[in-house]
Amino acid sequence: MEWTASELLFYGGIAGAAGSLLLGVVCLCVVQIRLVRLKARLDEEYGKEER
């Protein structure tokens, strides 16, 4: 199957957007895990935060 340049751009754009979305979700998960660990360490060293 021969793909034209416009088809390659279209499907390549969809693949790029899907890859970016997947990478964004992975980065968000990593940031959340690091935030939980940081908060746990700060609570251990300085005690619970008073509100």
VENPE-V82770 format. One record per helix or strand. SS is the DSSP state (alpha for helix, beta for strand). FROM is the first residue (numbers start at 0). TO is the last residue. If there is no record, write none. Layout:
# VENPE-V82770
{{SS | FROM | TO} {SS | FROM | TO}}
This chain:
# VENPE-V82770
{{alpha | 4 | 45}}
